[in-house]
Amino acid sequence: DPMAQPEQVIAFANEMNDLKVDWQMHMFSQTMHAFMNPEANDAAFGTVYQPITAKRAWRQMQDFFTEILS
């Protein structure tokens, strides 16, 4: 995601670790911001729909909710 700079990602990870939070972060290749929005189509801005990633992320979200709501 070109909108999330590496130093911001590292800062987030450090903060979650410092708080002893059980967390995960998934990174997808060939994927920009707004990847689940079929109307996102502005590569120059960094927003492009990516159907394969959208499918994977949707499944991961379902698995997450199943885990925490069970």
N, CA, C, O and CB atoms as a CASP TS submission, in Angstrom:
PFRMAT TS
TARGET T0000
AUTHOR 0000-0000-0000
METHOD Language model
MODEL 1
PARENT N/A
ATOM      1  N   ASP     1       0.850  -1.175   0.000  1.00  0.00           N
ATOM      2  CA  ASP     1       0.000   0.000   0.000  1.00  0.00           C
ATOM      3  C   ASP     1       0.892   1.234   0.000  1.00  0.00           C
ATOM      4  O   ASP     1       1.586   1.489   0.984  1.00  0.00           O
ATOM      5  CB  ASP     1      -0.965   0.000   1.222  1.00  0.00           C
ATOM      6  N   PRO     2       0.887   1.993  -1.066  1.00  0.00           N
ATOM      7  CA  PRO     2       1.760   3.164  -1.125  1.00  0.00           C
ATOM      8  C   PRO     2       1.369   4.254  -0.132  1.00  0.00           C
ATOM      9  O   PRO     2       2.137   5.191   0.084  1.00  0.00           O
ATOM     10  CB  PRO     2       1.752   3.732  -2.518  1.00  0.00           C
ATOM     11  N   MET     3       0.194   4.149   0.473  1.00  0.00           N
ATOM     12  CA  MET     3      -0.233   5.169   1.433  1.00  0.00           C
ATOM     13  C   MET     3       0.254   4.867   2.852  1.00  0.00           C
ATOM     14  O   MET     3       0.162   5.724   3.730  1.00  0.00           O
ATOM     15  CB  MET     3      -1.752   5.286   1.426  1.00  0.00           C
ATOM     16  N   ALA     4       0.761   3.678   3.079  1.00  0.00           N
ATOM     17  CA  ALA     4       1.314   3.307   4.389  1.00  0.00           C
ATOM     18  C   ALA     4       2.828   3.203   4.242  1.00  0.00           C
ATOM     19  O   ALA     4       3.348   2.225   3.704  1.00  0.00           O
ATOM     20  CB  ALA     4       0.698   1.949   4.919  1.00  0.00           C
ATOM     21  N   GLN     5       3.509   4.205   4.717  1.00  0.00           N
ATOM     22  CA  GLN     5       4.965   4.240   4.606  1.00  0.00           C
ATOM     23  C   GLN     5       5.598   3.201   5.539  1.00  0.00           C
ATOM     24  O   GLN     5       5.072   2.949   6.624  1.00  0.00           O
ATOM     25  CB  GLN     5       5.500   5.655   4.932  1.00  0.00           C
ATOM     26  N   PRO     6       6.720   2.597   5.130  1.00  0.00           N
ATOM     27  CA  PRO     6       7.358   1.558   5.961  1.00  0.00           C
ATOM     28  C   PRO     6       7.593   1.993   7.402  1.00  0.00           C
ATOM     29  O   PRO     6       7.405   1.197   8.322  1.00  0.00           O
ATOM     30  CB  PRO     6       8.677   1.154   5.350  1.00  0.00           C
ATOM     31  N   GLU     7       7.999   3.238   7.614  1.00  0.00           N
ATOM     32  CA  GLU     7       8.253   3.680   8.990  1.00  0.00           C
ATOM     33  C   GLU     7       6.958   3.734   9.803  1.00  0.00           C
ATOM     34  O   GLU     7       6.993   3.542  11.018  1.00  0.00           O
ATOM     35  CB  GLU     7       8.931   5.059   8.991  1.00  0.00           C
ATOM     36  N   GLN     8       5.811   3.993   9.155  1.00  0.00           N
ATOM     37  CA  GLN     8       4.528   3.986   9.858  1.00  0.00           C
ATOM     38  C   GLN     8       4.140   2.560  10.233  1.00  0.00           C
ATOM     39  O   GLN     8       3.601   2.322  11.314  1.00  0.00           O
ATOM     40  CB  GLN     8       3.425   4.632   8.989  1.00  0.00           C
ATOM     41  N   VAL     9       4.411   1.624   9.349  1.00  0.00           N
ATOM     42  CA  VAL     9       4.102   0.214   9.611  1.00  0.00           C
ATOM     43  C   VAL     9       4.950  -0.281  10.784  1.00  0.00           C
ATOM     44  O   VAL     9       4.444  -0.958  11.680  1.00  0.00           O
ATOM     45  CB  VAL     9       4.356  -0.659   8.340  1.00  0.00           C
ATOM     46  N   ILE    10       6.228   0.056  10.774  1.00  0.00           N
ATOM     47  CA  ILE    10       7.122  -0.351  11.860  1.00  0.00           C
ATOM     48  C   ILE    10       6.682   0.285  13.175  1.00  0.00           C
ATOM     49  O   ILE    10       6.677  -0.383  14.209  1.00  0.00           O
ATOM     50  CB  ILE    10       8.582   0.037  11.539  1.00  0.00           C
ATOM     51  N   ALA    11       6.316   1.556  13.150  1.00  0.00           N
ATOM     52  CA  ALA    11       5.861   2.235  14.369  1.00  0.00           C
ATOM     53  C   ALA    11       4.604   1.564  14.917  1.00  0.00           C
ATOM     54  O   ALA    11       4.474   1.379  16.127  1.00  0.00           O
ATOM     55  CB  ALA    11       5.589   3.732  14.090  1.00  0.00           C
ATOM     56  N   PHE    12       3.683   1.201  14.032  1.00  0.00           N
ATOM     57  CA  PHE    12       2.464   0.516  14.458  1.00  0.00           C
ATOM     58  C   PHE    12       2.807  -0.829  15.104  1.00  0.00           C
ATOM     59  O   PHE    12       2.303  -1.154  16.180  1.00  0.00           O
ATOM     60  CB  PHE    12       1.509   0.309  13.257  1.00  0.00           C
ATOM     61  N   ALA    13       3.663  -1.602  14.444  1.00  0.00           N
ATOM     62  CA  ALA    13       4.051  -2.907  14.982  1.00  0.00           C
ATOM     63  C   ALA    13       4.705  -2.752  16.351  1.00  0.00           C
ATOM     64  O   ALA    13       4.407  -3.514  17.271  1.00  0.00           O
ATOM     65  CB  ALA    13       5.007  -3.629  14.014  1.00  0.00           C
ATOM     66  N   ASN    14       5.581  -1.785  16.490  1.00  0.00           N
ATOM     67  CA  ASN    14       6.236  -1.554  17.783  1.00  0.00           C
ATOM     68  C   ASN    14       5.225  -1.175  18.855  1.00  0.00           C
ATOM     69  O   ASN    14       5.308  -1.656  19.985  1.00  0.00           O
ATOM     70  CB  ASN    14       7.295  -0.457  17.657  1.00  0.00           C
ATOM     71  N   GLU    15       4.276  -0.322  18.511  1.00  0.00           N
ATOM     72  CA  GLU    15       3.259   0.082  19.480  1.00  0.00           C
ATOM     73  C   GLU    15       2.423  -1.111  19.926  1.00  0.00           C
ATOM     74  O   GLU    15       2.171  -1.276  21.120  1.00  0.00           O
ATOM     75  CB  GLU    15       2.355   1.165  18.884  1.00  0.00           C
ATOM     76  N   MET    16       1.992  -1.940  18.986  1.00  0.00           N
ATOM     77  CA  MET    16       1.189  -3.109  19.341  1.00  0.00           C
ATOM     78  C   MET    16       1.990  -4.074  20.208  1.00  0.00           C
ATOM     79  O   MET    16       1.462  -4.638  21.167  1.00  0.00           O
ATOM     80  CB  MET    16       0.691  -3.823  18.077  1.00  0.00           C
ATOM     81  N   ASN    17       3.254  -4.263  19.873  1.00  0.00           N
ATOM     82  CA  ASN    17       4.104  -5.147  20.676  1.00  0.00           C
ATOM     83  C   ASN    17       4.321  -4.590  22.079  1.00  0.00           C
ATOM     84  O   ASN    17       4.292  -5.337  23.057  1.00  0.00           O
ATOM     85  CB  ASN    17       5.454  -5.357  19.986  1.00  0.00           C
ATOM     86  N   ASP    18       4.538  -3.283  22.179  1.00  0.00           N
ATOM     87  CA  ASP    18       4.723  -2.663  23.487  1.00  0.00           C
ATOM     88  C   ASP    18       3.485  -2.829  24.362  1.00  0.00           C
ATOM     89  O   ASP    18       3.595  -2.954  25.582  1.00  0.00           O
ATOM     90  CB  ASP    18       5.054  -1.183  23.327  1.00  0.00           C
ATOM     91  N   LEU    19       2.312  -2.829  23.741  1.00  0.00           N
ATOM     92  CA  LEU    19       1.055  -2.987  24.465  1.00  0.00           C
ATOM     93  C   LEU    19       0.690  -4.455  24.698  1.00  0.00           C
ATOM     94  O   LEU    19      -0.342  -4.761  25.297  1.00  0.00           O
ATOM     95  CB  LEU    19      -0.058  -2.299  23.709  1.00  0.00           C
ATOM     96  N   LYS    20       1.542  -5.350  24.220  1.00  0.00           N
ATOM     97  CA  LYS    20       1.320  -6.805  24.370  1.00  0.00           C
ATOM     98  C   LYS    20       0.021  -7.255  23.688  1.00  0.00           C
ATOM     99  O   LYS    20      -0.676  -8.142  24.181  1.00  0.00           O
ATOM    100  CB  LYS    20       1.278  -7.186  25.866  1.00  0.00           C
ATOM    101  N   VAL    21      -0.288  -6.633  22.552  1.00  0.00           N
ATOM    102  CA  VAL    21      -1.496  -6.953  21.795  1.00  0.00           C
ATOM    103  C   VAL    21      -1.235  -8.177  20.921  1.00  0.00           C
ATOM    104  O   VAL    21      -0.161  -8.310  20.335  1.00  0.00           O
ATOM    105  CB  VAL    21      -1.946  -5.743  20.926  1.00  0.00           C
ATOM    106  N   ASP    22      -2.218  -9.068  20.835  1.00  0.00           N
ATOM    107  CA  ASP    22      -2.163 -10.201  19.912  1.00  0.00           C
ATOM    108  C   ASP    22      -2.624  -9.672  18.552  1.00  0.00           C
ATOM    109  O   ASP    22      -3.811  -9.415  18.355  1.00  0.00           O
ATOM    110  CB  ASP    22      -3.066 -11.422  20.409  1.00  0.00           C
ATOM    111  N   TRP    23      -1.700  -9.513  17.630  1.00  0.00           N
ATOM    112  CA  TRP    23      -2.047  -8.874  16.364  1.00  0.00           C
ATOM    113  C   TRP    23      -1.373  -9.578  15.194  1.00  0.00           C
ATOM    114  O   TRP    23      -0.436 -10.358  15.364  1.00  0.00           O
ATOM    115  CB  TRP    23      -1.654  -7.395  16.386  1.00  0.00           C
ATOM    116  N   GLN    24      -1.878  -9.277  14.008  1.00  0.00           N
ATOM    117  CA  GLN    24      -1.320  -9.784  12.755  1.00  0.00           C
ATOM    118  C   GLN    24      -1.326  -8.654  11.733  1.00  0.00           C
ATOM    119  O   GLN    24      -2.123  -7.720  11.821  1.00  0.00           O
ATOM    120  CB  GLN    24      -2.126 -11.020  12.230  1.00  0.00           C
ATOM    121  N   MET    25      -0.436  -8.758  10.778  1.00  0.00           N
ATOM    122  CA  MET    25      -0.458  -7.840   9.644  1.00  0.00           C
ATOM    123  C   MET    25      -0.202  -8.677   8.392  1.00  0.00           C
ATOM    124  O   MET    25       0.727  -9.483   8.341  1.00  0.00           O
ATOM    125  CB  MET    25       0.614  -6.681   9.804  1.00  0.00           C
ATOM    126  N   HIS    26      -1.032  -8.470   7.406  1.00  0.00           N
ATOM    127  CA  HIS    26      -0.895  -9.198   6.155  1.00  0.00           C
ATOM    128  C   HIS    26      -0.471  -8.226   5.062  1.00  0.00           C
ATOM    129  O   HIS    26      -1.038  -7.144   4.912  1.00  0.00           O
ATOM    130  CB  HIS    26      -2.219  -9.916   5.777  1.00  0.00           C
ATOM    131  N   MET    27       0.528  -8.634   4.315  1.00  0.00           N
ATOM    132  CA  MET    27       1.010  -7.808   3.217  1.00  0.00           C
ATOM    133  C   MET    27       0.789  -8.590   1.917  1.00  0.00           C
ATOM    134  O   MET    27       1.094  -9.780   1.830  1.00  0.00           O
ATOM    135  CB  MET    27       2.530  -7.422   3.410  1.00  0.00           C
ATOM    136  N   PHE    28       0.258  -7.903   0.924  1.00  0.00           N
ATOM    137  CA  PHE    28      -0.062  -8.531  -0.349  1.00  0.00           C
ATOM    138  C   PHE    28       0.752  -7.881  -1.468  1.00  0.00           C
ATOM    139  O   PHE    28       0.826  -6.656  -1.565  1.00  0.00           O
ATOM    140  CB  PHE    28      -1.576  -8.428  -0.644  1.00  0.00           C
ATOM    141  N   SER    29       1.353  -8.710  -2.300  1.00  0.00           N
ATOM    142  CA  SER    29       2.093  -8.162  -3.441  1.00  0.00           C
ATOM    143  C   SER    29       1.120  -7.670  -4.509  1.00  0.00           C
ATOM    144  O   SER    29      -0.038  -8.084  -4.548  1.00  0.00           O
ATOM    145  CB  SER    29       3.051  -9.225  -4.034  1.00  0.00           C
ATOM    146  N   GLN    30       1.598  -6.797  -5.356  1.00  0.00           N
ATOM    147  CA  GLN    30       0.806  -6.279  -6.476  1.00  0.00           C
ATOM    148  C   GLN    30      -0.519  -5.691  -6.018  1.00  0.00           C
ATOM    149  O   GLN    30      -1.534  -5.822  -6.702  1.00  0.00           O
ATOM    150  CB  GLN    30       0.551  -7.380  -7.489  1.00  0.00           C
ATOM    151  N   THR    31      -0.506  -5.037  -4.845  1.00  0.00           N
ATOM    152  CA  THR    31      -1.746  -4.539  -4.258  1.00  0.00           C
ATOM    153  C   THR    31      -1.574  -3.108  -3.772  1.00  0.00           C
ATOM    154  O   THR    31      -0.597  -2.780  -3.099  1.00  0.00           O
ATOM    155  CB  THR    31      -2.195  -5.439  -3.104  1.00  0.00           C
ATOM    156  N   MET    32      -2.532  -2.268  -4.120  1.00  0.00           N
ATOM    157  CA  MET    32      -2.524  -0.880  -3.693  1.00  0.00           C
ATOM    158  C   MET    32      -3.667  -0.644  -2.709  1.00  0.00           C
ATOM    159  O   MET    32      -4.399  -1.567  -2.353  1.00  0.00           O
ATOM    160  CB  MET    32      -2.638   0.069  -4.907  1.00  0.00           C
ATOM    161  N   HIS    33      -3.804   0.595  -2.282  1.00  0.00           N
ATOM    162  CA  HIS    33      -4.865   0.998  -1.361  1.00  0.00           C
ATOM    163  C   HIS    33      -6.229   0.824  -2.046  1.00  0.00           C
ATOM    164  O   HIS    33      -6.322   0.903  -3.271  1.00  0.00           O
ATOM    165  CB  HIS    33      -4.662   2.476  -0.894  1.00  0.00           C
ATOM    166  N   ALA    34      -7.258   0.594  -1.273  1.00  0.00           N
ATOM    167  CA  ALA    34      -8.639   0.439  -1.768  1.00  0.00           C
ATOM    168  C   ALA    34      -8.792  -0.799  -2.645  1.00  0.00           C
ATOM    169  O   ALA    34      -9.624  -0.821  -3.551  1.00  0.00           O
ATOM    170  CB  ALA    34      -9.065   1.681  -2.557  1.00  0.00           C
ATOM    171  N   PHE    35      -7.998  -1.817  -2.380  1.00  0.00           N
ATOM    172  CA  PHE    35      -7.975  -3.008  -3.232  1.00  0.00           C
ATOM    173  C   PHE    35      -9.274  -3.789  -3.247  1.00  0.00           C
ATOM    174  O   PHE    35      -9.469  -4.628  -4.126  1.00  0.00           O
ATOM    175  CB  PHE    35      -6.884  -3.907  -2.797  1.00  0.00           C
ATOM    176  N   MET    36     -10.176  -3.538  -2.293  1.00  0.00           N
ATOM    177  CA  MET    36     -11.459  -4.241  -2.282  1.00  0.00           C
ATOM    178  C   MET    36     -12.568  -3.460  -2.968  1.00  0.00           C
ATOM    179  O   MET    36     -13.693  -3.948  -3.078  1.00  0.00           O
ATOM    180  CB  MET    36     -11.864  -4.543  -0.867  1.00  0.00           C
ATOM    181  N   ASN    37     -12.269  -2.272  -3.423  1.00  0.00           N
ATOM    182  CA  ASN    37     -13.279  -1.411  -4.052  1.00  0.00           C
ATOM    183  C   ASN    37     -13.214  -1.560  -5.573  1.00  0.00           C
ATOM    184  O   ASN    37     -12.249  -1.108  -6.189  1.00  0.00           O
ATOM    185  CB  ASN    37     -13.070   0.076  -3.642  1.00  0.00           C
ATOM    186  N   PRO    38     -14.218  -2.183  -6.189  1.00  0.00           N
ATOM    187  CA  PRO    38     -14.200  -2.388  -7.643  1.00  0.00           C
ATOM    188  C   PRO    38     -14.145  -1.084  -8.442  1.00  0.00           C
ATOM    189  O   PRO    38     -13.808  -1.097  -9.625  1.00  0.00           O
ATOM    190  CB  PRO    38     -15.420  -3.171  -8.056  1.00  0.00           C
ATOM    191  N   GLU    39     -14.471   0.030  -7.807  1.00  0.00           N
ATOM    192  CA  GLU    39     -14.433   1.314  -8.511  1.00  0.00           C
ATOM    193  C   GLU    39     -13.085   2.023  -8.375  1.00  0.00           C
ATOM    194  O   GLU    39     -12.874   3.071  -8.984  1.00  0.00           O
ATOM    195  CB  GLU    39     -15.533   2.215  -7.992  1.00  0.00           C
ATOM    196  N   ALA    40     -12.177   1.460  -7.582  1.00  0.00           N
ATOM    197  CA  ALA    40     -10.855   2.069  -7.411  1.00  0.00           C
ATOM    198  C   ALA    40     -10.017   1.779  -8.651  1.00  0.00           C
ATOM    199  O   ALA    40      -9.762   0.620  -8.978  1.00  0.00           O
ATOM    200  CB  ALA    40     -10.147   1.534  -6.123  1.00  0.00           C
ATOM    201  N   ASN    41      -9.592   2.830  -9.333  1.00  0.00           N
ATOM    202  CA  ASN    41      -8.831   2.621 -10.576  1.00  0.00           C
ATOM    203  C   ASN    41      -7.864   3.770 -10.864  1.00  0.00           C
ATOM    204  O   ASN    41      -7.690   4.164 -12.017  1.00  0.00           O
ATOM    205  CB  ASN    41      -9.787   2.453 -11.752  1.00  0.00           C
ATOM    206  N   ASP    42      -7.247   4.296  -9.830  1.00  0.00           N
ATOM    207  CA  ASP    42      -6.337   5.427 -10.004  1.00  0.00           C
ATOM    208  C   ASP    42      -4.946   5.051  -9.503  1.00  0.00           C
ATOM    209  O   ASP    42      -4.580   5.353  -8.367  1.00  0.00           O
ATOM    210  CB  ASP    42      -6.863   6.679  -9.259  1.00  0.00           C
ATOM    211  N   ALA    43      -4.184   4.393 -10.357  1.00  0.00           N
ATOM    212  CA  ALA    43      -2.846   3.938  -9.971  1.00  0.00           C
ATOM    213  C   ALA    43      -1.944   5.103  -9.577  1.00  0.00           C
ATOM    214  O   ALA    43      -1.116   4.961  -8.678  1.00  0.00           O
ATOM    215  CB  ALA    43      -2.208   3.152 -11.111  1.00  0.00           C
ATOM    216  N   ALA    44      -2.089   6.239 -10.229  1.00  0.00           N
ATOM    217  CA  ALA    44      -1.260   7.402  -9.900  1.00  0.00           C
ATOM    218  C   ALA    44      -1.518   7.865  -8.465  1.00  0.00           C
ATOM    219  O   ALA    44      -0.607   8.352  -7.795  1.00  0.00           O
ATOM    220  CB  ALA    44      -1.535   8.555 -10.888  1.00  0.00           C
ATOM    221  N   PHE    45      -2.745   7.715  -8.000  1.00  0.00           N
ATOM    222  CA  PHE    45      -3.109   8.088  -6.632  1.00  0.00           C
ATOM    223  C   PHE    45      -2.794   6.960  -5.649  1.00  0.00           C
ATOM    224  O   PHE    45      -2.664   7.196  -4.448  1.00  0.00           O
ATOM    225  CB  PHE    45      -4.599   8.451  -6.557  1.00  0.00           C
ATOM    226  N   GLY    46      -2.672   5.735  -6.164  1.00  0.00           N
ATOM    227  CA  GLY    46      -2.360   4.584  -5.319  1.00  0.00           C
ATOM    228  C   GLY    46      -3.556   3.760  -4.925  1.00  0.00           C
ATOM    229  O   GLY    46      -3.488   2.995  -3.964  1.00  0.00           O
ATOM    230  N   THR    47      -4.670   3.901  -5.657  1.00  0.00           N
ATOM    231  CA  THR    47      -5.877   3.132  -5.359  1.00  0.00           C
ATOM    232  C   THR    47      -6.282   2.322  -6.583  1.00  0.00           C
ATOM    233  O   THR    47      -6.657   2.880  -7.614  1.00  0.00           O
ATOM    234  CB  THR    47      -7.033   4.064  -4.916  1.00  0.00           C
ATOM    235  N   VAL    48      -6.202   1.005  -6.459  1.00  0.00           N
ATOM    236  CA  VAL    48      -6.537   0.116  -7.574  1.00  0.00           C
ATOM    237  C   VAL    48      -7.196  -1.146  -7.022  1.00  0.00           C
ATOM    238  O   VAL    48      -6.691  -1.765  -6.086  1.00  0.00           O
ATOM    239  CB  VAL    48      -5.266  -0.243  -8.410  1.00  0.00           C
ATOM    240  N   TYR    49      -8.318  -1.515  -7.609  1.00  0.00           N
ATOM    241  CA  TYR    49      -9.006  -2.763  -7.244  1.00  0.00           C
ATOM    242  C   TYR    49      -8.146  -3.952  -7.639  1.00  0.00           C
ATOM    243  O   TYR    49      -7.591  -3.988  -8.737  1.00  0.00           O
ATOM    244  CB  TYR    49     -10.403  -2.853  -7.925  1.00  0.00           C
ATOM    245  N   GLN    50      -8.035  -4.926  -6.740  1.00  0.00           N
ATOM    246  CA  GLN    50      -7.268  -6.148  -7.005  1.00  0.00           C
ATOM    247  C   GLN    50      -8.125  -7.328  -6.562  1.00  0.00           C
ATOM    248  O   GLN    50      -8.134  -7.673  -5.380  1.00  0.00           O
ATOM    249  CB  GLN    50      -5.871  -6.138  -6.257  1.00  0.00           C
ATOM    250  N   PRO    51      -8.850  -7.956  -7.500  1.00  0.00           N
ATOM    251  CA  PRO    51      -9.815  -8.995  -7.117  1.00  0.00           C
ATOM    252  C   PRO    51      -9.213 -10.200  -6.397  1.00  0.00           C
ATOM    253  O   PRO    51      -9.848 -10.748  -5.496  1.00  0.00           O
ATOM    254  CB  PRO    51     -10.522  -9.473  -8.330  1.00  0.00           C
ATOM    255  N   ILE    52      -8.028 -10.621  -6.763  1.00  0.00           N
ATOM    256  CA  ILE    52      -7.426 -11.786  -6.086  1.00  0.00           C
ATOM    257  C   ILE    52      -7.136 -11.445  -4.630  1.00  0.00           C
ATOM    258  O   ILE    52      -7.446 -12.225  -3.729  1.00  0.00           O
ATOM    259  CB  ILE    52      -6.117 -12.237  -6.805  1.00  0.00           C
ATOM    260  N   THR    53      -6.543 -10.279  -4.405  1.00  0.00           N
ATOM    261  CA  THR    53      -6.251  -9.866  -3.039  1.00  0.00           C
ATOM    262  C   THR    53      -7.538  -9.638  -2.257  1.00  0.00           C
ATOM    263  O   THR    53      -7.614  -9.981  -1.077  1.00  0.00           O
ATOM    264  CB  THR    53      -5.395  -8.598  -3.035  1.00  0.00           C
ATOM    265  N   ALA    54      -8.535  -9.070  -2.894  1.00  0.00           N
ATOM    266  CA  ALA    54      -9.813  -8.836  -2.221  1.00  0.00           C
ATOM    267  C   ALA    54     -10.399 -10.158  -1.728  1.00  0.00           C
ATOM    268  O   ALA    54     -10.905 -10.238  -0.608  1.00  0.00           O
ATOM    269  CB  ALA    54     -10.808  -8.126  -3.169  1.00  0.00           C
ATOM    270  N   LYS    55     -10.330 -11.176  -2.550  1.00  0.00           N
ATOM    271  CA  LYS    55     -10.855 -12.493  -2.167  1.00  0.00           C
ATOM    272  C   LYS    55     -10.071 -13.062  -0.981  1.00  0.00           C
ATOM    273  O   LYS    55     -10.660 -13.583  -0.034  1.00  0.00           O
ATOM    274  CB  LYS    55     -10.794 -13.471  -3.366  1.00  0.00           C
ATOM    275  N   ARG    56      -8.747 -12.960  -1.040  1.00  0.00           N
ATOM    276  CA  ARG    56      -7.912 -13.467   0.050  1.00  0.00           C
ATOM    277  C   ARG    56      -8.178 -12.707   1.350  1.00  0.00           C
ATOM    278  O   ARG    56      -8.324 -13.314   2.411  1.00  0.00           O
ATOM    279  CB  ARG    56      -6.426 -13.366  -0.324  1.00  0.00           C
ATOM    280  N   ALA    57      -8.239 -11.393   1.264  1.00  0.00           N
ATOM    281  CA  ALA    57      -8.452 -10.578   2.454  1.00  0.00           C
ATOM    282  C   ALA    57      -9.826 -10.829   3.059  1.00  0.00           C
ATOM    283  O   ALA    57      -9.971 -10.865   4.281  1.00  0.00           O
ATOM    284  CB  ALA    57      -8.292  -9.101   2.117  1.00  0.00           C
ATOM    285  N   TRP    58     -10.833 -11.001   2.212  1.00  0.00           N
ATOM    286  CA  TRP    58     -12.182 -11.285   2.704  1.00  0.00           C
ATOM    287  C   TRP    58     -12.189 -12.585   3.507  1.00  0.00           C
ATOM    288  O   TRP    58     -12.801 -12.665   4.572  1.00  0.00           O
ATOM    289  CB  TRP    58     -13.183 -11.372   1.529  1.00  0.00           C
ATOM    290  N   ARG    59     -11.509 -13.590   2.987  1.00  0.00           N
ATOM    291  CA  ARG    59     -11.446 -14.880   3.672  1.00  0.00           C
ATOM    292  C   ARG    59     -10.714 -14.739   5.014  1.00  0.00           C
ATOM    293  O   ARG    59     -11.135 -15.308   6.021  1.00  0.00           O
ATOM    294  CB  ARG    59     -10.741 -15.932   2.780  1.00  0.00           C
ATOM    295  N   GLN    60      -9.630 -13.985   5.016  1.00  0.00           N
ATOM    296  CA  GLN    60      -8.885 -13.783   6.257  1.00  0.00           C
ATOM    297  C   GLN    60      -9.719 -13.032   7.292  1.00  0.00           C
ATOM    298  O   GLN    60      -9.645 -13.325   8.486  1.00  0.00           O
ATOM    299  CB  GLN    60      -7.591 -13.022   5.978  1.00  0.00           C
ATOM    300  N   MET    61     -10.507 -12.069   6.834  1.00  0.00           N
ATOM    301  CA  MET    61     -11.374 -11.342   7.751  1.00  0.00           C
ATOM    302  C   MET    61     -12.439 -12.282   8.335  1.00  0.00           C
ATOM    303  O   MET    61     -12.735 -12.221   9.528  1.00  0.00           O
ATOM    304  CB  MET    61     -12.040 -10.146   7.030  1.00  0.00           C
ATOM    305  N   GLN    62     -13.006 -13.138   7.502  1.00  0.00           N
ATOM    306  CA  GLN    62     -13.992 -14.098   7.993  1.00  0.00           C
ATOM    307  C   GLN    62     -13.369 -15.029   9.025  1.00  0.00           C
ATOM    308  O   GLN    62     -13.980 -15.312  10.055  1.00  0.00           O
ATOM    309  CB  GLN    62     -14.579 -14.910   6.831  1.00  0.00           C
ATOM    310  N   ASP    63     -12.163 -15.504   8.755  1.00  0.00           N
ATOM    311  CA  ASP    63     -11.473 -16.379   9.708  1.00  0.00           C
ATOM    312  C   ASP    63     -11.219 -15.656  11.031  1.00  0.00           C
ATOM    313  O   ASP    63     -11.381 -16.237  12.104  1.00  0.00           O
ATOM    314  CB  ASP    63     -10.143 -16.875   9.114  1.00  0.00           C
ATOM    315  N   PHE    64     -10.822 -14.389  10.946  1.00  0.00           N
ATOM    316  CA  PHE    64     -10.576 -13.591  12.144  1.00  0.00           C
ATOM    317  C   PHE    64     -11.842 -13.462  12.978  1.00  0.00           C
ATOM    318  O   PHE    64     -11.813 -13.677  14.190  1.00  0.00           O
ATOM    319  CB  PHE    64     -10.050 -12.204  11.766  1.00  0.00           C
ATOM    320  N   PHE    65     -12.965 -13.110  12.330  1.00  0.00           N
ATOM    321  CA  PHE    65     -14.217 -12.959  13.074  1.00  0.00           C
ATOM    322  C   PHE    65     -14.682 -14.293  13.650  1.00  0.00           C
ATOM    323  O   PHE    65     -15.216 -14.333  14.758  1.00  0.00           O
ATOM    324  CB  PHE    65     -15.306 -12.370  12.171  1.00  0.00           C
ATOM    325  N   THR    66     -14.488 -15.375  12.918  1.00  0.00           N
ATOM    326  CA  THR    66     -14.847 -16.692  13.455  1.00  0.00           C
ATOM    327  C   THR    66     -14.042 -16.976  14.708  1.00  0.00           C
ATOM    328  O   THR    66     -14.577 -17.479  15.695  1.00  0.00           O
ATOM    329  CB  THR    66     -14.615 -17.801  12.405  1.00  0.00           C
ATOM    330  N   GLU    67     -12.759 -16.657  14.672  1.00  0.00           N
ATOM    331  CA  GLU    67     -11.896 -16.915  15.824  1.00  0.00           C
ATOM    332  C   GLU    67     -12.307 -16.078  17.032  1.00  0.00           C
ATOM    333  O   GLU    67     -12.439 -16.620  18.129  1.00  0.00           O
ATOM    334  CB  GLU    67     -10.441 -16.631  15.467  1.00  0.00           C
ATOM    335  N   ILE    68     -12.510 -14.792  16.863  1.00  0.00           N
ATOM    336  CA  ILE    68     -12.746 -13.953  18.047  1.00  0.00           C
ATOM    337  C   ILE    68     -14.193 -13.987  18.522  1.00  0.00           C
ATOM    338  O   ILE    68     -14.468 -13.646  19.672  1.00  0.00           O
ATOM    339  CB  ILE    68     -12.354 -12.524  17.751  1.00  0.00           C
ATOM    340  N   LEU    69     -15.114 -14.390  17.667  1.00  0.00           N
ATOM    341  CA  LEU    69     -16.526 -14.419  18.053  1.00  0.00           C
ATOM    342  C   LEU    69     -17.011 -15.804  18.452  1.00  0.00           C
ATOM    343  O   LEU    69     -18.175 -15.976  18.816  1.00  0.00           O
ATOM    344  CB  LEU    69     -17.369 -13.906  16.925  1.00  0.00           C
ATOM    345  N   SER    70     -16.134 -16.781  18.386  1.00  0.00           N
ATOM    346  CA  SER    70     -16.529 -18.145  18.756  1.00  0.00           C
ATOM    347  C   SER    70     -16.474 -18.347  20.249  1.00  0.00           C
ATOM    348  O   SER    70     -16.774 -19.437  20.735  1.00  0.00           O
ATOM    349  CB  SER    70     -15.640 -19.166  18.069  1.00  0.00           C
TER
END
